[in-house]
Amino acid sequence: MPDSCHVTLTWGHTIAAVAFDMDGLLVNTEELYTQVGQALLQRRGRVFSHDLKNAMTGLPGPQAFALMIEREKLTDSVEILEAESEAIFVDLLPKQVRLLAGVEQLLDRLDQLRFPRCVATSSSPEFAETVLTLVEIISRFDFVITARDVAHGKPKPDIYLAAAQRMNVLPENMLVLEDSHHGCRAGVTSGACTIAVPGDHSQDHDFTGVHARAESLLDSKISRLLQV
């Protein structure tokens, strides 16, 4: 994309790029993850609790499934749960995946500002490409970076440090938009200006350290940050 404008914020940051989480922020896949988690555990005579869902939200897939195995004392491997999850998603995604409120409007605003932007997700590159293609926004991002591209996934800051580097900005000059506690911790620890945009699945998450908590991507708390 062309050289971006810069937006100087009142607390000293100059926002020059935006990094978006994917699941639960751009698309409703956190709702679908709940269905998948319920199906996986129901088949094993267990219940997918709210506490387990919270603990898994925002983690890279292998780490999330390892946590499920530990918490529920399953005998399955991470690889078995991943394969089973993918098979369930094959049926769910084309029927149920959708964009969340404000995505297209915010991307339109970033087009006007000529801001570089990326998706930084804990999902696999294959899953991210499938989802973003289904909702027809993959071409609106400069790149997609996933947990496989860095040494440590969220809540470690690696993915956002790498995103800032690829967009040629300092972390403090990047706006991070996240829906989960693990994702927000990654953004805050990276030094980025981080906004929490929780969904129904993450209203009770701990968003300590974020610049603000927004109701959706349409929230004026976000749009005010992008005033030139």
KEKEKOL-297176 format. One record per residue (C-alpha): residue in three letters; x, y, z. Coordinates in Angstrom, 2 decimals, padded with zeros to 5 digits. Each point is the difference from the previous one (the first is absolute). Layout:
<recs>
<rec><code>ALA</code><east>X</east><north>Y</north><up>Z</up></rec>
...
</recs>
This chain:
<recs>
<rec><code>MET</code><east>000.00</east><north>000.00</north><up>000.00</up></rec>
<rec><code>PRO</code><east>001.08</east><north>003.64</north><up>-000.39</up></rec>
<rec><code>ASP</code><east>001.74</east><north>001.82</north><up>002.80</up></rec>
<rec><code>SER</code><east>-002.52</east><north>000.40</north><up>002.80</up></rec>
<rec><code>CYS</code><east>-001.13</east><north>003.10</north><up>001.80</up></rec>
<rec><code>HIS</code><east>000.85</east><north>000.21</north><up>003.69</up></rec>
<rec><code>VAL</code><east>-002.50</east><north>000.71</north><up>002.77</up></rec>
<rec><code>THR</code><east>001.51</east><north>001.53</north><up>003.13</up></rec>
<rec><code>LEU</code><east>-001.93</east><north>-000.89</north><up>003.14</up></rec>
<rec><code>THR</code><east>-000.40</east><north>002.06</north><up>003.13</up></rec>
<rec><code>TRP</code><east>002.17</east><north>-002.28</north><up>002.16</up></rec>
<rec><code>GLY</code><east>002.97</east><north>000.25</north><up>-002.38</up></rec>
<rec><code>HIS</code><east>-000.42</east><north>-002.99</north><up>-002.30</up></rec>
<rec><code>THR</code><east>000.02</east><north>000.54</north><up>-003.74</up></rec>
<rec><code>ILE</code><east>-002.14</east><north>-002.68</north><up>-001.58</up></rec>
<rec><code>ALA</code><east>001.30</east><north>-001.00</north><up>-003.43</up></rec>
<rec><code>ALA</code><east>-001.27</east><north>-003.59</north><up>-000.43</up></rec>
<rec><code>VAL</code><east>-002.69</east><north>-002.35</north><up>001.32</up></rec>
<rec><code>ALA</code><east>000.19</east><north>-003.68</north><up>000.95</up></rec>
<rec><code>PHE</code><east>-003.26</east><north>-001.94</north><up>000.32</up></rec>
<rec><code>ASP</code><east>-000.62</east><north>-003.24</north><up>001.82</up></rec>
<rec><code>MET</code><east>-002.34</east><north>-002.24</north><up>-002.04</up></rec>
<rec><code>ASP</code><east>-002.14</east><north>-002.38</north><up>002.06</up></rec>
<rec><code>GLY</code><east>-002.69</east><north>001.85</north><up>001.94</up></rec>
<rec><code>LEU</code><east>001.10</east><north>003.39</north><up>-001.33</up></rec>
<rec><code>LEU</code><east>-000.32</east><north>-000.12</north><up>-003.79</up></rec>
<rec><code>VAL</code><east>-002.17</east><north>-003.11</north><up>-000.23</up></rec>
<rec><code>ASN</code><east>-002.35</east><north>-002.00</north><up>002.24</up></rec>
<rec><code>THR</code><east>002.27</east><north>-003.03</north><up>000.17</up></rec>
<rec><code>GLU</code><east>000.16</east><north>000.12</north><up>003.82</up></rec>
<rec><code>GLU</code><east>-003.70</east><north>-001.00</north><up>-000.07</up></rec>
<rec><code>LEU</code><east>000.94</east><north>-002.86</north><up>-002.28</up></rec>
<rec><code>TYR</code><east>002.94</east><north>-001.00</north><up>002.22</up></rec>
<rec><code>THR</code><east>-002.54</east><north>-000.37</north><up>002.81</up></rec>
<rec><code>GLN</code><east>-002.07</east><north>-002.37</north><up>-002.13</up></rec>
<rec><code>VAL</code><east>003.13</east><north>-001.97</north><up>-000.89</up></rec>
<rec><code>GLY</code><east>001.17</east><north>-000.19</north><up>003.62</up></rec>
<rec><code>GLN</code><east>-003.45</east><north>-001.17</north><up>001.08</up></rec>
<rec><code>ALA</code><east>-000.04</east><north>-002.69</north><up>-002.69</up></rec>
<rec><code>LEU</code><east>003.52</east><north>-001.23</north><up>000.82</up></rec>
<rec><code>LEU</code><east>-000.70</east><north>-000.38</north><up>003.70</up></rec>
<rec><code>GLN</code><east>-003.55</east><north>-001.28</north><up>-000.37</up></rec>
<rec><code>ARG</code><east>001.37</east><north>-002.91</north><up>-002.03</up></rec>
<rec><code>ARG</code><east>002.24</east><north>-000.76</north><up>002.98</up></rec>
<rec><code>GLY</code><east>-002.72</east><north>000.30</north><up>002.63</up></rec>
<rec><code>ARG</code><east>001.12</east><north>003.39</north><up>001.23</up></rec>
<rec><code>VAL</code><east>-001.27</east><north>003.59</north><up>000.01</up></rec>
<rec><code>PHE</code><east>001.74</east><north>002.99</north><up>-001.62</up></rec>
<rec><code>SER</code><east>-000.15</east><north>002.43</north><up>002.91</up></rec>
<rec><code>HIS</code><east>000.11</east><north>003.77</north><up>-000.11</up></rec>
<rec><code>ASP</code><east>003.20</east><north>-000.06</north><up>002.06</up></rec>
<rec><code>LEU</code><east>001.71</east><north>-002.33</north><up>-002.48</up></rec>
<rec><code>LYS</code><east>-001.18</east><north>002.10</north><up>-002.94</up></rec>
<rec><code>ASN</code><east>001.41</east><north>003.13</north><up>001.67</up></rec>
<rec><code>ALA</code><east>003.32</east><north>-001.68</north><up>000.69</up></rec>
<rec><code>MET</code><east>000.33</east><north>-001.16</north><up>-003.62</up></rec>
<rec><code>THR</code><east>-001.14</east><north>003.22</north><up>-001.72</up></rec>
<rec><code>GLY</code><east>002.78</east><north>001.73</north><up>-001.93</up></rec>
<rec><code>LEU</code><east>002.57</east><north>-002.77</north><up>000.41</up></rec>
<rec><code>PRO</code><east>001.61</east><north>-001.72</north><up>-003.00</up></rec>
<rec><code>GLY</code><east>-001.82</east><north>-003.21</north><up>-000.93</up></rec>
<rec><code>PRO</code><east>002.54</east><north>-002.53</north><up>001.31</up></rec>
<rec><code>GLN</code><east>000.30</east><north>001.85</north><up>003.31</up></rec>
<rec><code>ALA</code><east>-003.80</east><north>000.29</north><up>000.32</up></rec>
<rec><code>PHE</code><east>-000.55</east><north>-003.70</north><up>-000.67</up></rec>
<rec><code>ALA</code><east>002.81</east><north>-000.94</north><up>002.41</up></rec>
<rec><code>LEU</code><east>-001.83</east><north>002.02</north><up>002.65</up></rec>
<rec><code>MET</code><east>-003.26</east><north>-001.82</north><up>-000.80</up></rec>
<rec><code>ILE</code><east>001.77</east><north>-003.35</north><up>000.33</up></rec>
<rec><code>GLU</code><east>001.55</east><north>001.01</north><up>003.33</up></rec>
<rec><code>ARG</code><east>-003.17</east><north>001.48</north><up>001.50</up></rec>
<rec><code>GLU</code><east>-002.29</east><north>-002.83</north><up>-001.12</up></rec>
<rec><code>LYS</code><east>002.57</east><north>-002.79</north><up>000.47</up></rec>
<rec><code>LEU</code><east>-000.47</east><north>-001.23</north><up>-003.56</up></rec>
<rec><code>THR</code><east>002.03</east><north>-002.84</north><up>-001.49</up></rec>
<rec><code>ASP</code><east>-000.12</east><north>001.53</north><up>-003.51</up></rec>
<rec><code>SER</code><east>003.01</east><north>001.72</north><up>-001.54</up></rec>
<rec><code>VAL</code><east>000.02</east><north>003.62</north><up>-001.12</up></rec>
<rec><code>GLU</code><east>000.21</east><north>-001.25</north><up>-003.59</up></rec>
<rec><code>ILE</code><east>-003.17</east><north>-002.09</north><up>000.37</up></rec>
<rec><code>LEU</code><east>-001.96</east><north>002.93</north><up>001.43</up></rec>
<rec><code>GLU</code><east>001.30</east><north>002.35</north><up>-002.70</up></rec>
<rec><code>ALA</code><east>-001.01</east><north>-002.40</north><up>-002.79</up></rec>
<rec><code>GLU</code><east>-003.43</east><north>-000.56</north><up>001.52</up></rec>
<rec><code>SER</code><east>-000.48</east><north>003.75</north><up>000.46</up></rec>
<rec><code>GLU</code><east>000.92</east><north>000.69</north><up>-003.62</up></rec>
<rec><code>ALA</code><east>-002.52</east><north>-002.59</north><up>-001.20</up></rec>
<rec><code>ILE</code><east>-002.79</east><north>001.70</north><up>001.97</up></rec>
<rec><code>PHE</code><east>001.02</east><north>003.42</north><up>-001.32</up></rec>
<rec><code>VAL</code><east>-000.21</east><north>-001.22</north><up>-003.61</up></rec>
<rec><code>ASP</code><east>-003.75</east><north>-000.27</north><up>000.50</up></rec>
<rec><code>LEU</code><east>-000.50</east><north>003.08</north><up>002.19</up></rec>
<rec><code>LEU</code><east>002.01</east><north>002.69</north><up>-001.77</up></rec>
<rec><code>PRO</code><east>-001.80</east><north>000.30</north><up>-003.38</up></rec>
<rec><code>LYS</code><east>-003.37</east><north>000.10</north><up>001.75</up></rec>
<rec><code>GLN</code><east>000.67</east><north>002.19</north><up>003.02</up></rec>
<rec><code>VAL</code><east>003.13</east><north>002.17</north><up>-000.28</up></rec>
<rec><code>ARG</code><east>-000.73</east><north>003.73</north><up>-000.30</up></rec>
<rec><code>LEU</code><east>001.65</east><north>003.38</north><up>000.48</up></rec>
<rec><code>LEU</code><east>-000.55</east><north>001.79</north><up>003.30</up></rec>
<rec><code>ALA</code><east>-001.32</east><north>003.53</north><up>000.37</up></rec>
<rec><code>GLY</code><east>002.17</east><north>002.82</north><up>-001.30</up></rec>
<rec><code>VAL</code><east>002.64</east><north>-002.01</north><up>-001.86</up></rec>
<rec><code>GLU</code><east>-000.68</east><north>001.37</north><up>-003.47</up></rec>
<rec><code>GLN</code><east>-000.51</east><north>003.56</north><up>001.24</up></rec>
<rec><code>LEU</code><east>003.30</east><north>-000.03</north><up>001.89</up></rec>
<rec><code>LEU</code><east>001.86</east><north>-001.46</north><up>-002.97</up></rec>
<rec><code>ASP</code><east>-001.51</east><north>002.72</north><up>-002.19</up></rec>
<rec><code>ARG</code><east>001.33</east><north>002.60</north><up>002.44</up></rec>
<rec><code>LEU</code><east>003.46</east><north>-001.55</north><up>-000.09</up></rec>
<rec><code>ASP</code><east>-000.12</east><north>000.11</north><up>-003.79</up></rec>
<rec><code>GLN</code><east>-000.69</east><north>003.74</north><up>000.21</up></rec>
<rec><code>LEU</code><east>002.92</east><north>000.45</north><up>002.39</up></rec>
<rec><code>ARG</code><east>002.23</east><north>-002.28</north><up>-002.11</up></rec>
<rec><code>PHE</code><east>000.96</east><north>-001.91</north><up>003.13</up></rec>
<rec><code>PRO</code><east>001.81</east><north>-003.33</north><up>-000.24</up></rec>
<rec><code>ARG</code><east>-001.95</east><north>-002.72</north><up>001.77</up></rec>
<rec><code>CYS</code><east>000.32</east><north>-003.70</north><up>000.73</up></rec>
<rec><code>VAL</code><east>-001.73</east><north>-002.92</north><up>001.67</up></rec>
<rec><code>ALA</code><east>001.91</east><north>-001.51</north><up>002.94</up></rec>
<rec><code>THR</code><east>-001.70</east><north>-003.22</north><up>001.04</up></rec>
<rec><code>SER</code><east>000.56</east><north>-003.04</north><up>002.17</up></rec>
<rec><code>SER</code><east>-001.81</east><north>-002.09</north><up>-002.61</up></rec>
<rec><code>SER</code><east>001.90</east><north>-002.02</north><up>-002.58</up></rec>
<rec><code>PRO</code><east>000.90</east><north>001.65</north><up>-003.33</up></rec>
<rec><code>GLU</code><east>-002.27</east><north>-002.45</north><up>-001.83</up></rec>
<rec><code>PHE</code><east>-002.97</east><north>000.79</north><up>002.25</up></rec>
<rec><code>ALA</code><east>000.61</east><north>003.75</north><up>-000.20</up></rec>
<rec><code>GLU</code><east>000.18</east><north>-000.07</north><up>-003.78</up></rec>
<rec><code>THR</code><east>-003.20</east><north>-002.06</north><up>-000.23</up></rec>
<rec><code>VAL</code><east>-001.94</east><north>002.26</north><up>002.36</up></rec>
<rec><code>LEU</code><east>001.18</east><north>003.33</north><up>-001.43</up></rec>
<rec><code>THR</code><east>-000.68</east><north>-001.25</north><up>-003.53</up></rec>
<rec><code>LEU</code><east>-003.52</east><north>-001.14</north><up>000.90</up></rec>
<rec><code>VAL</code><east>-000.87</east><north>003.44</north><up>001.39</up></rec>
<rec><code>GLU</code><east>001.76</east><north>001.67</north><up>-002.95</up></rec>
<rec><code>ILE</code><east>002.42</east><north>002.28</north><up>001.85</up></rec>
<rec><code>ILE</code><east>003.33</east><north>-001.77</north><up>-000.39</up></rec>
<rec><code>SER</code><east>001.08</east><north>002.40</north><up>-002.77</up></rec>
<rec><code>ARG</code><east>-000.55</east><north>002.98</north><up>002.31</up></rec>
<rec><code>PHE</code><east>003.01</east><north>-000.86</north><up>002.18</up></rec>
<rec><code>ASP</code><east>003.67</east><north>000.34</north><up>-000.84</up></rec>
<rec><code>PHE</code><east>000.76</east><north>-003.38</north><up>001.56</up></rec>
<rec><code>VAL</code><east>-001.17</east><north>-002.59</north><up>002.52</up></rec>
<rec><code>ILE</code><east>002.38</east><north>-001.07</north><up>002.76</up></rec>
<rec><code>THR</code><east>-000.73</east><north>-003.05</north><up>002.15</up></rec>
<rec><code>ALA</code><east>001.37</east><north>-001.76</north><up>003.05</up></rec>
<rec><code>ARG</code><east>002.01</east><north>-002.25</north><up>-002.33</up></rec>
<rec><code>ASP</code><east>002.03</east><north>003.01</north><up>-001.12</up></rec>
<rec><code>VAL</code><east>001.39</east><north>000.80</north><up>003.45</up></rec>
<rec><code>ALA</code><east>001.80</east><north>-001.82</north><up>002.79</up></rec>
<rec><code>HIS</code><east>-002.74</east><north>000.54</north><up>002.57</up></rec>
<rec><code>GLY</code><east>-003.73</east><north>000.57</north><up>-000.52</up></rec>
<rec><code>LYS</code><east>-002.33</east><north>002.25</north><up>001.98</up></rec>
<rec><code>PRO</code><east>000.06</east><north>001.04</north><up>002.83</up></rec>
<rec><code>LYS</code><east>003.70</east><north>000.53</north><up>-000.76</up></rec>
<rec><code>PRO</code><east>000.61</east><north>003.18</north><up>-002.04</up></rec>
<rec><code>ASP</code><east>001.90</east><north>-001.65</north><up>-002.87</up></rec>
<rec><code>ILE</code><east>-002.79</east><north>000.15</north><up>-002.57</up></rec>
<rec><code>TYR</code><east>-000.55</east><north>003.74</north><up>000.46</up></rec>
<rec><code>LEU</code><east>003.70</east><north>000.80</north><up>000.06</up></rec>
<rec><code>ALA</code><east>000.29</east><north>-001.89</north><up>-003.30</up></rec>
<rec><code>ALA</code><east>-003.07</east><north>001.76</north><up>-001.41</up></rec>
<rec><code>ALA</code><east>001.46</east><north>003.43</north><up>000.82</up></rec>
<rec><code>GLN</code><east>003.30</east><north>-000.94</north><up>-001.58</up></rec>
<rec><code>ARG</code><east>-001.66</east><north>-001.18</north><up>-003.22</up></rec>
<rec><code>MET</code><east>-002.05</east><north>003.20</north><up>-000.19</up></rec>
<rec><code>ASN</code><east>003.20</east><north>002.01</north><up>000.60</up></rec>
<rec><code>VAL</code><east>-001.28</east><north>001.79</north><up>003.11</up></rec>
<rec><code>LEU</code><east>001.03</east><north>000.00</north><up>003.63</up></rec>
<rec><code>PRO</code><east>-002.38</east><north>-001.99</north><up>002.25</up></rec>
<rec><code>GLU</code><east>-001.05</east><north>003.19</north><up>001.77</up></rec>
<rec><code>ASN</code><east>-001.12</east><north>001.39</north><up>-003.36</up></rec>
<rec><code>MET</code><east>-002.32</east><north>-002.95</north><up>-000.65</up></rec>
<rec><code>LEU</code><east>-003.62</east><north>-000.38</north><up>001.06</up></rec>
<rec><code>VAL</code><east>-000.92</east><north>-003.55</north><up>001.08</up></rec>
<rec><code>LEU</code><east>-003.66</east><north>-001.05</north><up>000.05</up></rec>
<rec><code>GLU</code><east>-000.76</east><north>-003.11</north><up>002.03</up></rec>
<rec><code>ASP</code><east>-002.98</east><north>-001.77</north><up>001.56</up></rec>
<rec><code>SER</code><east>001.66</east><north>-002.27</north><up>002.59</up></rec>
<rec><code>HIS</code><east>002.13</east><north>000.25</north><up>003.13</up></rec>
<rec><code>HIS</code><east>002.83</east><north>-002.02</north><up>-001.56</up></rec>
<rec><code>GLY</code><east>000.00</east><north>002.16</north><up>-003.13</up></rec>
<rec><code>CYS</code><east>-000.14</east><north>003.25</north><up>001.93</up></rec>
<rec><code>ARG</code><east>002.86</east><north>-001.09</north><up>002.22</up></rec>
<rec><code>ALA</code><east>002.06</east><north>-000.69</north><up>-003.12</up></rec>
<rec><code>GLY</code><east>-000.80</east><north>003.45</north><up>-001.38</up></rec>
<rec><code>VAL</code><east>000.65</east><north>001.86</north><up>003.24</up></rec>
<rec><code>THR</code><east>003.26</east><north>-001.86</north><up>000.66</up></rec>
<rec><code>SER</code><east>001.22</east><north>000.79</north><up>-003.51</up></rec>
<rec><code>GLY</code><east>-000.34</east><north>003.69</north><up>000.77</up></rec>
<rec><code>ALA</code><east>-002.80</east><north>000.58</north><up>-002.53</up></rec>
<rec><code>CYS</code><east>-003.02</east><north>002.20</north><up>000.65</up></rec>
<rec><code>THR</code><east>-002.49</east><north>-002.79</north><up>000.73</up></rec>
<rec><code>ILE</code><east>-003.79</east><north>000.23</north><up>-000.07</up></rec>
<rec><code>ALA</code><east>-002.15</east><north>-002.80</north><up>001.42</up></rec>
<rec><code>VAL</code><east>-003.14</east><north>-000.74</north><up>-002.03</up></rec>
<rec><code>PRO</code><east>-001.57</east><north>-002.87</north><up>001.96</up></rec>
<rec><code>GLY</code><east>-002.80</east><north>-002.15</north><up>-001.36</up></rec>
<rec><code>ASP</code><east>-002.62</east><north>-001.92</north><up>001.95</up></rec>
<rec><code>HIS</code><east>002.62</east><north>-002.69</north><up>000.60</up></rec>
<rec><code>SER</code><east>002.51</east><north>002.34</north><up>001.64</up></rec>
<rec><code>GLN</code><east>-001.94</east><north>002.63</north><up>001.95</up></rec>
<rec><code>ASP</code><east>001.52</east><north>-001.23</north><up>003.27</up></rec>
<rec><code>HIS</code><east>003.59</east><north>-000.18</north><up>-001.21</up></rec>
<rec><code>ASP</code><east>002.74</east><north>001.99</north><up>001.73</up></rec>
<rec><code>PHE</code><east>001.07</east><north>002.83</north><up>-002.30</up></rec>
<rec><code>THR</code><east>002.52</east><north>001.59</north><up>002.34</up></rec>
<rec><code>GLY</code><east>002.31</east><north>002.47</north><up>-001.76</up></rec>
<rec><code>VAL</code><east>-002.09</east><north>000.71</north><up>-003.10</up></rec>
<rec><code>HIS</code><east>-000.47</east><north>003.58</north><up>-001.15</up></rec>
<rec><code>ALA</code><east>-003.77</east><north>-000.43</north><up>-000.17</up></rec>
<rec><code>ARG</code><east>-002.83</east><north>-002.53</north><up>-000.17</up></rec>
<rec><code>ALA</code><east>-002.30</east><north>000.39</north><up>-003.03</up></rec>
<rec><code>GLU</code><east>-003.50</east><north>-001.33</north><up>-000.60</up></rec>
<rec><code>SER</code><east>000.73</east><north>-000.95</north><up>-003.61</up></rec>
<rec><code>LEU</code><east>002.19</east><north>001.09</north><up>-002.91</up></rec>
<rec><code>LEU</code><east>-002.58</east><north>002.77</north><up>-000.54</up></rec>
<rec><code>ASP</code><east>000.70</east><north>001.46</north><up>003.45</up></rec>
<rec><code>SER</code><east>001.01</east><north>003.66</north><up>000.01</up></rec>
<rec><code>LYS</code><east>002.93</east><north>-000.89</north><up>002.29</up></rec>
<rec><code>ILE</code><east>001.61</east><north>-001.53</north><up>-003.08</up></rec>
<rec><code>SER</code><east>-001.14</east><north>002.55</north><up>-002.55</up></rec>
<rec><code>ARG</code><east>001.31</east><north>002.86</north><up>002.17</up></rec>
<rec><code>LEU</code><east>003.46</east><north>-001.57</north><up>-000.13</up></rec>
<rec><code>LEU</code><east>-000.12</east><north>000.24</north><up>-003.77</up></rec>
<rec><code>GLN</code><east>-000.83</east><north>003.70</north><up>-000.30</up></rec>
<rec><code>VAL</code><east>002.58</east><north>001.90</north><up>-002.05</up></rec>
</recs>
